[in-house]
Structure formats: C-alpha cells, structure tokens
Amino acid sequence: MSVTRLAQIYNPLVFEEAEQEKQIQLNAFIQSGIMTVDPRLTAMASTGGNIGELSFYKPLGNSEPNYSNDNPAENSTTENIDSDKMIYRLASQNKSWSVMDLARELALADPVEPITSSIAGYWATANERRLIQSTVGILNSNVANNSSDMVVSVATDGSGAITANELISSDLIIDAKQTSGDHQFDYAAIALHSVVYSRLQKAQLIDDIRDADNNTMFQVFGNLRVIVDDSLPAVVGSNRVTYTSILFGTGGVVSGFGRTSVPSELDRKPSAGNGGGQLEIYSRRADIIHPLGFKFNSAAVDDQSATLAELATAANWTRVWDRKNVPMAFIQTNG
C-alpha cells in the first residue's frame, strides 16, 4: 500500500483551521465552561505585542441607599463608579514534529484529520497546563499576599499515618466554597488530581450524567462538573504528598487564540539522516489565557512569553477583585 506524503496533503489554511477547532474541542476546561473563548482576546492575540489590558468596572457595593424627602435644599451625594484593569500576557508558542513522528497517521487512508487531531491534542494539553500553572501562581500569591483567603488546607507532612481529616471530603469542598461567602453558588466545576478523584469515586461521590442533548457523558460531584488532570500540583514532601484541588466558576477564565503570521509550515532538511533528508511540520500559536480578577504583573518574566514556572510565580500575580467576586478556591489535602 502506498503511503501518503505530508507534502502532498499539506494546506496551511486547512491545517490551521482544523487544528484550532479541534484543540478547543479537546480542552477539558473549555468544554466544561470554566474557560471561555473571548473574541476580544482572540483579536488582541492576533495584533502583536506581549502585554495587554482588560478594563472592568468594580461592583457598585452595598452601601445604604438615600431616602427621599420633600426638602429641596437637601441634595444626594453621587458615588463614583470605579474602574480598574486586569493585565494579561500573551504566550507565543511553537512546536515541530518530524514526518517519522506522524508516520502512523500518514499510513491511514485520510491522514489530515488524525494529524490535525494529534497536533490539536498537544496544544489542548499545553494550554490546560498553562491554565493550571496560572492558578498555582494565584494560589502562591494568595498565600503570600491575601492571608490564604482562597485556600482551605488540611494537608500536613507528618510522619504518621494519614488521617481521614487530612483527605478530601464533602465537608472540605463546602468549606472551600464558603471562602466566597454568599457567592459560593457561583462554582460550577472542580479540578482534581487522579489520586484525589479516585478517593471520591471510592466513596461513591462521583456521578455519571449526560448533557442536555443526551450525547456527551461527563462526571459530577454534586452540582460540580469534574475535571481530572494529573498536572495539578502534587507536591512531594519528606513524608507525604500534598494535592491541590481547584474550584472554578463558569467563565472564570477567559482566553483568546490569535493567528500568527505563519501558523504552520513544512521544512525539509536534505542533510538529515546522513543525506537521506527529513521533512518537518511546524505549528505556531499566539494564546492568551487569563483568570478573571487578577493582573499578571510580569514581575519575574525573563523573555517575551511567560514559562510554566513563571506562571506559577507568586510575584507575577496581583488580585484586583474582591475575594467574593473571584470564582476560584483551592483545597489542599494528602489524598
């Protein structure tokens, strides 16, 4: 059977559009409604520049209203509607694969869809990791600057046996919601490491349900959609592992997936393989992923785009919303 050559089927526009659509479908945080694709950010990501601003108006507050009377000399005092801004940083990313990496897909009758799916799967996972590392940076900033008011932690590094009080439970999830006060009903999903997820599953606290169209099956804890991702923090101590679970509100993270000047291209290296030659495909992206309620300071960023380690750095994040308005909370347990 003849094998399709990548150069024969490669069309830059087809590859880019298919890969972009597929990576959105494969991103668990987008599919759960936690992360929304904002057309404004997509436009901003396509125009160049690494840093941008998202303006917002602060909530009007809960001060007591004025009481009307019939005294014409008594005037009300107007309150200002304050505004502020969130600052995001664009990530310019790229990755390349050789034809050998894609050999299995090229052997199929119609290789375009599986190749774009493979590349899209890589970018979906990469952007999920960027979101998770951003939340780690927010967690670290919250501990350092906001008295851990978004965190419920029962994890220890004790040498003895782990107790039930140090493990994930329904009560802990409720306590984490309570850090948002009367905004606790805004939470819609929980992201768990597979170890923590398995404990809830063994306790028969995870249910399988279908979407409204009776097509897609997904899992919930109570009314929270469950996302399982082992790139969530699992910090190994001297005696124990501390796992971090994260509660999210619907639309609590905004994103934009911009178009680079050359989103993808092929490159042939005749000298590779001792003269046998090697064909490679390059994929490039311009992505913005930003949790609402924060600005990214870029206080500790060495290059044009923040690395995963820099996203997790406390100094790079500042909360600009009141605690109640931030749809995010953290739970730290030993399992």
C-alpha positions as CSV (number, residue, x, y, z in Angstrom):
1,M,0.0,0.0,0.0
2,S,1.3,3.4,-0.9
3,V,2.0,5.9,1.9
4,T,0.7,9.5,1.6
5,R,3.5,12.1,1.8
6,L,2.8,15.0,4.0
7,A,3.8,17.5,1.3
8,Q,1.1,16.1,-0.9
9,I,-1.8,16.9,1.6
10,Y,-0.4,19.9,3.4
11,N,-2.6,23.0,3.1
12,P,-1.7,25.7,5.7
13,L,-5.2,27.1,5.9
14,V,-6.9,23.8,6.2
15,F,-4.4,22.6,8.9
16,E,-4.7,25.8,10.9
17,E,-8.5,25.9,11.0
18,A,-8.9,22.2,11.7
19,E,-6.2,22.3,14.4
20,Q,-7.7,25.4,16.1
21,E,-11.2,24.0,16.2
22,K,-10.1,20.6,17.4
23,Q,-7.9,21.9,20.2
24,I,-10.9,23.8,21.6
25,Q,-13.0,20.5,21.4
26,L,-10.2,18.6,23.3
27,N,-9.6,21.2,26.0
28,A,-11.5,20.0,29.1
29,F,-11.6,23.5,30.7
30,I,-13.3,25.0,27.7
31,Q,-15.7,22.1,27.3
32,S,-16.7,22.4,31.0
33,G,-17.5,26.1,30.6
34,I,-14.7,27.2,33.0
35,M,-12.7,28.8,30.2
36,T,-14.5,30.8,27.6
37,V,-13.0,32.0,24.3
38,D,-13.4,35.8,24.2
39,P,-13.4,37.3,20.7
40,R,-11.8,40.4,22.0
41,L,-8.8,38.5,23.3
42,T,-8.6,36.5,20.1
43,A,-8.4,39.8,18.2
44,M,-5.8,41.1,20.7
45,A,-3.7,38.0,20.4
46,S,-3.6,38.4,16.6
47,T,-2.4,42.1,16.6
48,G,1.1,41.6,18.1
49,G,2.5,42.8,21.4
50,N,3.0,40.7,24.5
51,I,1.1,42.6,27.2
52,G,-2.5,44.0,27.1
53,E,-5.2,45.3,29.4
54,L,-8.8,44.2,30.2
55,S,-10.7,47.1,31.7
56,F,-13.6,46.4,34.1
57,Y,-15.9,48.3,36.4
58,K,-15.9,47.4,40.1
59,P,-19.1,46.3,41.7
60,L,-21.4,49.1,43.0
61,G,-21.2,47.9,46.6
62,N,-23.8,47.5,49.3
63,S,-24.0,50.9,50.9
64,E,-27.4,52.0,52.2
65,P,-29.4,54.0,49.7
66,N,-30.6,57.6,50.1
67,Y,-34.1,58.1,51.5
68,S,-36.2,60.6,49.5
69,N,-37.8,63.6,51.3
70,D,-39.5,66.9,50.4
71,N,-36.6,69.2,51.4
72,P,-35.4,70.9,48.2
73,A,-32.2,72.1,50.0
74,E,-31.1,68.5,50.8
75,N,-29.1,67.0,48.0
76,S,-27.9,63.5,47.4
77,T,-24.2,62.8,47.1
78,T,-23.2,60.9,43.9
79,E,-20.9,57.9,44.3
80,N,-18.2,57.2,41.7
81,I,-18.3,54.0,39.6
82,D,-14.7,52.9,40.0
83,S,-12.8,51.1,37.2
84,D,-9.6,49.1,37.2
85,K,-7.8,46.9,34.8
86,M,-6.5,43.3,34.5
87,I,-3.3,42.8,32.7
88,Y,-2.7,39.7,30.6
89,R,0.4,38.4,28.9
90,L,0.4,36.7,25.5
91,A,2.2,33.4,25.0
92,S,3.9,32.9,21.7
93,Q,4.4,29.2,21.4
94,N,5.7,26.8,18.7
95,K,6.4,23.1,18.3
96,S,7.6,20.9,15.4
97,W,7.3,17.3,14.5
98,S,9.1,15.2,12.0
99,V,7.4,13.0,9.5
100,M,8.6,10.0,11.5
101,D,6.6,11.3,14.4
102,L,3.5,11.2,12.2
103,A,4.2,8.0,10.3
104,R,1.2,6.1,11.8
105,E,-1.2,8.8,10.8
106,L,0.2,9.2,7.3
107,A,-0.4,5.5,6.7
108,L,-4.1,6.0,7.0
109,A,-6.5,6.5,4.1
110,D,-7.3,10.0,5.1
111,P,-4.4,11.3,7.2
112,V,-5.4,15.0,7.5
113,E,-7.9,14.6,10.4
114,P,-5.7,12.3,12.6
115,I,-2.7,14.5,12.0
116,T,-4.5,17.7,13.0
117,S,-6.1,15.8,15.9
118,S,-2.6,14.8,17.1
119,I,-1.3,18.3,16.9
120,A,-4.5,19.8,18.4
121,G,-4.3,17.3,21.3
122,Y,-0.8,18.5,22.0
123,W,-1.9,22.2,22.1
124,A,-5.0,21.4,24.1
125,T,-2.9,19.8,26.8
126,A,-0.3,22.6,26.6
127,N,-2.9,25.2,27.2
128,E,-4.5,23.2,30.0
129,R,-1.1,23.2,31.7
130,R,-0.8,27.0,31.2
131,L,-4.1,27.5,32.9
132,I,-3.2,25.2,35.8
133,Q,0.2,26.8,36.3
134,S,-1.5,30.2,36.3
135,T,-3.8,29.0,39.1
136,V,-0.7,27.8,41.0
137,G,0.7,31.3,40.8
138,I,-2.5,32.7,42.0
139,L,-2.5,30.2,44.9
140,N,1.0,31.2,45.8
141,S,0.2,34.9,45.6
142,N,-2.9,34.4,47.7
143,V,-0.8,32.7,50.4
144,A,1.8,35.4,50.3
145,N,-0.4,38.5,50.0
146,N,-4.0,37.8,50.9
147,S,-3.8,35.7,54.1
148,S,-4.8,32.5,52.2
149,D,-8.4,33.6,52.0
150,M,-9.0,31.5,48.9
151,V,-7.5,28.3,50.4
152,V,-8.7,25.5,52.7
153,S,-5.8,23.3,53.6
154,V,-5.7,20.2,55.9
155,A,-2.6,18.7,54.4
156,T,0.4,18.0,56.6
157,D,3.9,16.4,56.1
158,G,3.6,14.3,59.3
159,S,5.4,11.0,59.6
160,G,2.4,9.2,61.0
161,A,-0.5,7.6,59.2
162,I,-2.7,9.9,57.1
163,T,-6.0,10.5,58.9
164,A,-9.5,10.9,57.5
165,N,-9.3,14.7,58.4
166,E,-6.4,15.1,56.0
167,L,-8.2,13.6,53.0
168,I,-10.7,15.1,50.5
169,S,-14.3,15.1,51.7
170,S,-17.6,16.7,51.0
171,D,-17.2,19.0,54.1
172,L,-13.9,20.3,52.7
173,I,-15.4,21.2,49.4
174,I,-18.2,23.0,51.1
175,D,-15.6,24.8,53.3
176,A,-13.8,25.9,50.1
177,K,-17.0,27.2,48.6
178,Q,-17.6,29.2,51.8
179,T,-14.4,31.2,51.2
180,S,-16.5,33.0,48.6
181,G,-19.3,33.8,51.2
182,D,-22.7,34.3,49.5
183,H,-21.0,33.9,46.1
184,Q,-20.4,30.2,46.8
185,F,-23.2,29.3,44.5
186,D,-21.2,30.5,41.5
187,Y,-19.0,27.4,41.5
188,A,-19.6,25.0,38.6
189,A,-16.6,22.7,38.4
190,I,-13.8,21.1,40.4
191,A,-10.4,20.0,39.0
192,L,-8.9,17.1,40.8
193,H,-5.7,15.1,40.6
194,S,-6.5,11.4,39.8
195,V,-5.4,10.3,43.3
196,V,-8.0,12.7,44.8
197,Y,-10.6,11.8,42.2
198,S,-10.2,8.1,42.9
199,R,-10.8,8.7,46.6
200,L,-14.1,10.5,45.9
201,Q,-15.0,7.8,43.4
202,K,-14.4,5.0,46.0
203,A,-16.7,6.9,48.4
204,Q,-19.3,6.8,45.6
205,L,-19.5,10.6,45.5
206,I,-19.0,10.9,41.7
207,D,-21.9,10.5,39.4
208,D,-22.1,10.0,35.6
209,I,-24.6,12.1,33.8
210,R,-25.3,13.1,30.2
211,D,-25.6,16.6,28.7
212,A,-28.9,18.2,27.8
213,D,-28.8,16.6,24.3
214,N,-28.2,13.1,25.8
215,N,-24.9,12.8,23.8
216,T,-21.9,13.5,25.9
217,M,-21.3,11.7,29.2
218,F,-19.5,13.6,31.9
219,Q,-19.0,13.3,35.7
220,V,-20.1,15.5,38.5
221,F,-19.6,15.8,42.3
222,G,-22.9,17.2,43.5
223,N,-23.5,20.1,41.1
224,L,-19.8,20.5,40.2
225,R,-18.5,19.1,36.9
226,V,-15.4,17.0,37.5
227,I,-12.1,17.5,35.6
228,V,-9.3,15.1,36.2
229,D,-5.8,16.3,35.4
230,D,-2.5,15.0,36.8
231,S,-0.7,18.2,36.0
232,L,-2.5,19.7,39.1
233,P,0.0,20.2,42.0
234,A,1.2,17.0,43.8
235,V,4.0,18.3,45.9
236,V,6.1,15.5,47.4
237,G,7.2,16.3,51.0
238,S,9.5,14.4,53.3
239,N,6.7,12.1,54.3
240,R,3.6,12.8,52.2
241,V,2.3,14.3,49.0
242,T,0.1,17.4,49.2
243,Y,-2.5,17.5,46.4
244,T,-4.2,20.7,45.3
245,S,-7.8,20.7,44.0
246,I,-9.4,23.8,42.5
247,L,-12.9,25.0,42.4
248,F,-13.9,27.1,39.4
249,G,-16.9,29.2,38.4
250,T,-18.4,29.2,35.0
251,G,-16.5,31.6,32.7
252,G,-13.9,32.3,35.4
253,V,-11.1,32.1,32.9
254,V,-11.0,34.0,29.5
255,S,-8.9,33.1,26.6
256,G,-8.0,34.2,23.1
257,F,-6.4,32.2,20.4
258,G,-4.8,34.5,17.9
259,R,-3.4,34.0,14.4
260,T,0.3,34.2,13.9
261,S,1.8,35.4,10.6
262,V,2.8,31.9,9.7
263,P,0.7,29.4,11.8
264,S,2.3,26.3,10.3
265,E,4.7,25.3,7.6
266,L,6.8,22.5,6.3
267,D,10.6,22.4,6.3
268,R,12.8,19.9,4.5
269,K,16.4,19.3,5.7
270,P,18.3,17.5,3.0
271,S,21.4,16.8,5.2
272,A,19.4,15.0,7.9
273,G,19.7,11.2,8.0
274,N,23.2,11.4,6.6
275,G,21.8,12.9,3.4
276,G,18.6,10.9,3.3
277,G,16.6,14.0,4.2
278,Q,13.9,14.8,6.8
279,L,10.6,16.6,6.5
280,E,9.2,18.5,9.5
281,I,6.0,20.4,10.2
282,Y,6.0,23.4,12.4
283,S,3.0,24.7,14.4
284,R,2.9,28.2,15.9
285,R,0.3,29.8,18.3
286,A,-0.4,33.1,19.9
287,D,-2.5,32.4,23.0
288,I,-4.0,34.4,25.9
289,I,-5.3,32.5,29.0
290,H,-6.2,34.7,31.9
291,P,-8.1,34.0,35.1
292,L,-10.6,36.8,35.9
293,G,-9.9,39.0,38.9
294,F,-6.2,39.2,38.5
295,K,-3.5,41.1,36.7
296,F,-0.3,39.5,35.5
297,N,2.5,41.8,36.7
298,S,5.3,40.2,34.7
299,A,7.5,41.0,37.7
300,A,9.6,37.9,37.1
301,V,9.5,37.1,33.4
302,D,12.8,36.8,31.6
303,D,11.7,36.5,28.0
304,Q,8.7,37.6,25.7
305,S,6.4,34.8,27.0
306,A,6.0,33.5,30.5
307,T,7.2,29.9,31.0
308,L,5.2,27.4,33.1
309,A,7.5,28.1,36.0
310,E,7.0,31.9,35.7
311,L,3.2,31.5,35.6
312,A,3.4,29.7,38.9
313,T,5.5,32.5,40.5
314,A,3.6,34.4,43.2
315,A,5.3,37.8,42.4
316,N,3.7,37.8,38.9
317,W,0.1,37.9,40.1
318,T,-2.0,40.6,41.9
319,R,-5.7,40.2,42.8
320,V,-7.7,43.2,41.6
321,W,-11.2,42.0,42.5
322,D,-12.7,41.5,46.0
323,R,-12.4,37.9,47.2
324,K,-16.1,37.2,46.8
325,N,-16.0,38.2,43.1
326,V,-13.2,35.8,42.2
327,P,-14.7,32.4,41.1
328,M,-11.8,30.3,42.3
329,A,-10.9,28.4,45.5
330,F,-8.3,25.9,46.5
331,I,-8.3,22.7,48.6
332,Q,-5.1,21.1,49.8
333,T,-5.2,17.5,51.1
334,N,-3.0,14.5,51.5
335,G,-5.2,12.5,49.2
